[in-house]
Amino acid sequence: IKVTRLNREMVFVNADLIEYIETTPDTVISLTTGEKFMVLETPDQIVDLVVDYERRIHAGPARPADIVRFAEALTSPASAEESVGNQRR
């Protein structure tokens, strides 16, 4: 899943490695590897991202449009900043 560090840097986290999420007051994602990430997203937003990820995984083969959208998300910092701005509204 794609999340945003406090410095607005985008990072992809393996959803299968998330052990727990806490608010301290920043959102902290703890992985089973012991690594922790402080992110801008709320715990509820992260849960939604994980659920969406799991749905895509279990939905079957990816459609070409999904692959293009994924590639665009990896290369488009503007769309990532827009996404964070929309989450704060």
PyMOL commands that set and color helices and strands:
alter all, ss='L'
color gray80, all
select helices_A, chain A and resi 15-17+43-58+64-75+77-88
alter helices_A, ss='H'
color red, helices_A
select strands_A, chain A and resi 2-4+10-12+18-23+27-31+36-39
alter strands_A, ss='S'
color yellow, strands_A
deselect
rebuild
show_as cartoon
